[in-house]
């Protein structure tokens, strides 16, 4: 996020390290929605792992998958799959 200078476009950034249950538990995304006071329809998630994508989808969130090229990961349930941060930024702007 800092490489592309987009961190200022986010109201909050949270990490799975802050939670007891790991993804695919939707706990992290439920917490995020509560902190932001928004519905799943008003938010979008950026993920790269299958567990992360599944966790977000379980919460009813739209997901942008950052394409993983180091190993085969099923990202097919994501709403968008992108290869670079600029593409992610363009999707968010829409």
Secondary structure, DSSP 8 states (H G I E B T S, - for coil): -TTTT-GGG-S----GGG-SS-TTSTHHHHHHHHHHT--GGG-EEEE-SHHHHHHHHHTT-EEEEE---SS----TTSSEEESSHHHHHHHHH-
